[in-house]
Amino acid sequence: MKEFLLLLCLALSANALPIDSTKNHIEFPRGNIAFASFFHKMDSLVYTGKGQVNILQLGGSHIQADVISNRVRTRLAKEYPGRAGSRGFVFPFNAAKTNTPQSYSSKAFGHFKAEKSVFKNNTTPLGLMGIAITTGDPDAKVKIVLDANSPIKIWNFNKVRVFGFSKDFSITPALSLDSTTFISSKADKASESFLFNLPKRSDSLTLSFVWNDKNKENAFQSKLSSLDSLQKDSLFADSNFFKNHSSFTLTGILLTDTASGISYNAIGINGANVAAYLSLKNLERDLSFLKPDLIILSIGINDANVSEFDEDLFKSHYDTLITRLKSVTPDVPLIFTTNNDSYLTLKGKKSSFPNSNGILAREAFFSLAKKYKAGIWDLYSIMGGYRSIEKWEAEDFARKDKVHFKNNGYEVLGDLFYQALIESFKPENDTKGKK
């Protein structure tokens, strides 16, 4: 009842927004024949309770925040009781000093150095997550807790795959569920990952980083004991320190479950554009462990945040990305989401102004959707089109930068996308096989 009232209040307050609900559908410019396999897997899971469906959404800061995607994720779990799958890819964003997605919490203890796909001089081989943390601190730990911000506990896992590397495996990750339950891993050197099979389902984990050379660890601990906190911070912040020092670099954590269910993976990095995803050396490797049945592509807001938007270059970058994605999952169907309307702020300029690049980006997305026989959710038009972000900000649903939304705004968008997505694969709206 409480949740219903909250949803009702949100819906009533959103009535003042320039939303065009008549356009709130997944459009299929060239039919939805490419979605036949995905629809079949959904039908099988919903009606027989068997199978696993993996959905992957890629984007920038809107997706790192995970309000839109988590809204869809939790509503899918409620629409189909008992069909909640694994949580998928997660990361201890707190250790990289950036915001953790809303749907779980992360904590870090000790010293870490962060690398991201959006850093111009990044040389770390990143995976699908587009982020990495490196530590040489023997006392470093990270903790992940699912459903930490929700009164309803939905997500669990019984398998954990940790992606990361160290020189000559000098440091390896160790996993614990609590102070007494420690799990050993099976190392896979080819994929630079470590698999942990849990004796029971869990909703949280702690990773520590074990030195294989205890003498070396003890000597370093002795050195650290002579330093004060500021000196330690300075030591671990020095890039040269990691060149000749034992360290471990974590690039991702995949939480899975052997049970049937729907998994909704949302991966986003603040500031990421399509080129940032193209820089991910191990994108295909990580994708091969996930094997998505549907990919939702929401990358583009940062590509259009430029003085002159090159539509051809944007589509070319997407062509390359899609080629890489389909090299792992050739028949995976795609859904594009157009950019939200926004304001543009140029470097060195204090003022911002309406960003007409959103119109050009929308045209590019529709061109891509036709080319790849994909679906498209036209967020740009649904939210009201050009300069509609002004109304969203005036009604307190968007932030003052007129690019990002407030939590309630993201929730509205999540509900809209959920409605469009669920409509597309419900039997009464079935157009399977349509060309």
N, C-alpha and C positions, 0 to 999 in steps of 0.2 A: 504494500500500500504506500509506504514511504517513497519507494522508488517511482511508483506511478505518479505521485504528486510532484516529485521533482521533474519528471519528464513533462508533465502537464505545464508546470511553471515555465520550463525552458521553451516549450512550444508556444505558449502565449506571449512570452517576451520576444520571441523571434518573429512574431507576426508583423512587426514594423520593418523588417528587413525586406529588401527588394528581390526576394527569392522568386524565381519562375519555376514553380513546381511542375508545370506541364512539360518541362524539359528534363526532369529528373529521371532519366533512364540511361541504361547502358545502350548506346547506339551501335549498330553493326553495319557500317557503310557497305560492306560486301558480304553480308550474311554471317551467320554464326556457325557454319559447318565446322570450323576449326575448333569449336568448343564442345563437339560431340563427346569426346573422351572425358573431358572434365565433368560435363553434365551427367554422364553415365556413372562416374565414380561418386559424385554427390548423391545420385539416386540410390546407388547401392548402399552407401553408408547410412543415409537417412532411413531407408526402409528395411534394411537387414541388420544394421548395426555393425557391419563388417567393412573393413578397409580403412585406409588412411588417406586424407586429402591434405595436401600441402599447398598453401597459398603464400606467395612472396610479394611484398610491396617494397619498392625502392624509391628513395627520394632524398630530400635535403632536410632542413630544420623542421619543416612541418611533420615529417615522419620520425625524426629523432625524438621530438616531443611525445609522439605515440598517443596523442589524445584521439585523433581521427581513427587511426588503425585499431587502437584498443577498444574504442566504441564499437567498431565492427566486430572485433574478436569476441568481446563479451556478449554482444547481442546474438551472434551466431551460436554461442554456447547455450544461451537461454532459449533460442528458437528451437534448437535440437537438443533437449536435455539428455545428458549422458553421452553426448558426442564431442565433448571437449577433448582435443588432442594435446599434443606436446606444445610447449611454449616456443621451441625453436631457438634461433640465434639470440644470444644476449651478450652483454659486455659490461664490465665494471667501469662505467663512464666516470664515476666519482674519482677513480685513480688517475684519470686524464684531466681532471678538473673541468669537467663539462657536465651538462645536465643529463641525468639518467632518464630514460623513457618512463612515462607515468605508470606503466603497468607493473613495474618491479622496482626494488631499491638496490643500490650498490654502496658498499662501504670499502674504504681502503685504509690500510695500516702500513706505515713505512714510506719509503721513497720510490717514486716512479717517474719515468720520462716518457712523455706522450708523443706520438707521431700520428698524423692524419693525412688522408688523401688530398685534403685541400691545402696542405702546406706545400709551397712551391719547391722547396729544396729537400723534400722527403726522399730518402733512399731506402727506407725499410720496405721489404716485400710484404705488402698488405694483402689481406684476404677480403672476402665479401663484405665484412663489417666496415672496411675503410678506415680503421683506427687500430692503433697498437699501443701497448705500454711495455716499457722495458724496466727491469729492476735488477740491481746487484746488491740489494739490501737483504741480508739473511733473515731479517725479522719482518719482511714484507708479506702482507696477506691481502686478499680481496674476498669480499662476501657478497653473494647474490641472494636476495629474498623475493620470491614471486608473490604476487597478490599483497604486497606489503601495504599498499595504499587503498585496499578494498576490504570492506567487511565480509565480502563473499569470497571464499576460497575455492578456486576453480582449477588452477594449474599445478601439475606435478610432473615428475620425470623419474625414470629409472635407468637412464643411460646418459652419460655425459662425455662429449668429445671436446677436448681442449686443444685448440690450435696454437702452436707456438714453437719456438726454437731457441737453442743456445749452442755455443761453440762446443762441438764434441760431446753434446749432451752432458755438459758439466753441471747443469742445474736442470732439474725436472720438476714438473708440478705435482703436488700431492693434494688429494681431496679429502675433506672431512665433512660429515653431515652434522656432527655435534662433537662435544669434547671427548667422546668415547668411541665414535664410529669413524674409522679411517679406512679409505678404500685404495687398493693398489690399482695401478694402471697398466694397460698394455700399450707400449709405444709402437707407433707406426712411422718409421723414419722416412718412408717414401712421401707421405703426406704431411710430415712434420706435425703429427697430432698424437694425442694420448687418449685412449678410450677407457672409461671407468664404467663398469657394470655394477649397479647398486643392488644391495641385498633387499632393499625396500624402496617404495616410492617416497620421494621427498619434495618439498617446495623451497628448499634453500640449500646452499652449499658454501663452503669456505675453501679457497685455494691458497696454499702456501707453496714456497719454492725451495726445494731441497737441494743442497749442495752435495755432490757425490764425493768430493774430496774434503773430508772433515778437517784435516790438518790445515788446508788452505782457508776453510771457513773460520776455524778457531783463530788463525793468525789475523784474519781481517776483522773479526769481532774484537780482538785485542786492540787493534788500531782504532776502531770506532769508539771504544770505551775511553780513549784519551781525548776525544773531540767533544765540544759542546754542540748544542742543537743547530746553531747557525753554521758552524763549520761542517756539520754533516749535510745540511741542506746545500751548502756550496759545493761539497764534494760530489754529491749525486746529481747536481745540476750541470756539472762540467761534461760536455760532450766527449772530450778526450778520455775521460775516466772509463767509459764503456769500451773503448777500443782495445784496451789491454787488460780488462777486468772481467771476471766471470759474471755473466748476466743471463737473464731469460726474457725473451720477448713474447708477449701474449697477443695474439691477433684475433681471437674469437672463442666463444664457448657455445656449443650446440647442445641443447637439452632436448632429449627425445623420450618417447614412451613406446613400449611395445604394444600398448592397447590401441584399439581403433579410435578414430576421431578426426576432427578438423583442426589443423594447425595454421595459424596466421602469423607469418614472420614479417616484421616491419623493420627495415634497415634504412637508416638515414643519418647523414652527418651534416651538421650545421654548415651552410655555405657550399655544399656539394653541387656541382653541375655535372653534365654528362661526361665531360673530360676527366673529372675526378674519378668516376667509375671506370673509365678506360685505363687509368693508371694502376688499377689493382692487379698486381702480378698473379695473385693466387685466386682470382675470382672464380675461374672454372673449377679449380680444385675443391673449393668450399661448396660450390653449387652442386657438385657431383654427390656430395653427402646429403644434401637437402632434397634434390630431385623434385622441384616444384611441379604441381599440376596446373597452376595458373600463376602468371607473373603480372603484377600491376605496376606500371611505370609512371611514376609521379615526379620525375626529374625534369626541371625546366625553369623554375622560378628564378634561379640564380643565373641561368644562361641568358635570360631576358633582362637581367638587371645590368644592362650596358647601354651606352649612349647610342650605338648602332647595332641592331640585332641582325645577324647574318643567318637568314632562314636556311639557306643551302648548307652552310657549315653545321648548323644545329641538326638538320636531318642526316647529314653525313656522319656526324658523331653517333647519332642514334643507330644508324645502319651498322656501324662497327660494333657497338655494344650489343645489338640484337644478334648479330652474327656470332659473337662470343657466347651469349646466353644459349643460343640454339645449337651451338656445337656440343653442349652437354645434354640439353633436352630439346631435340629437334622439333618435336610436335607440340611443344607447350604453347597454349593460347595466351595472347597478350591483351591486356586492357590498358589503354593510355588514359591519364587524367589530365585535362588541360590546366594551365596555370590559373591561380586566382588572380583577380584584378589587383593591382598594386600601384604604389608610387615609386618613383625612381629617384635615388639620391646619388649624384656623381661624386667621385673623389675630389676632395678639396672644396666642395660646395656645401654650404650649410642648409640651403633650402632644397626641398624635394618637389616633384610635380607628377601629375598623372602619367603612368607608363603605358604608352600606346603600343609598346612591344608585345603586350599581352594579346593584342589582336593578331599580330603576325605569328606569334607562337601557336595560337589556336589553329590557324590555318595549317601550320606545319604539322601539328598533331593529327589533324584530320587526314592530311596527305599520308602520313605514316600509317594511320589506321587502315586506310584503303590498301596501301602497299602490302601490309602484313596480314590482311584479312582479320584484323583485330577489332576488339570492342573499344569504345571511347566514352568516357564520362565527362561531359562538357561543363566542368566546374565554372569556367569563366562566364558562360551564359546563364547557368543555373543561379549563380549568386547575384546576377543582375547586370553583368556586362561592364563596359567601360565606365570608370569612375564610381562603380557601385561600392568599392571599398570605403569611400567617404561616408556612406550611409552606415556601413557596418561599424566604422569607428565612432560615428556620432551616436549610435545606439549602444555603445560600450561592448561591442562584440569583437572589435579588432583593436590592435595596439596603435599607438600614436605614429609609429613608423609607416603605417598603412601598407604593410607587407605581411606581417604576422598577425595571428588572431589571438584573442584572449581565450581562456579555457572554455568559456561558454560558446564562443564562436566555433572553436574546433569541434565541440560536441555536436553542434548543429550540423556541421559539415559531415561528421562521422555518421550521424543519423540519416542524412540525405544519401550518402554513398551506400550505406547498409540497405536502405530501401530499394535503391536502384539495383544493387547486386543481388539481393534476395529475389527480386522480381524476375531477374534474368534467368534463374534456374529453377523457379517453382513450376510444377507441372502445368498449372492453369495458364502460364505464360509461355508454354513450350513452343519453340519454333526450331527445335533441333533438326538439323539436316537442311535448313533453309540456305539457299545459295544466293 
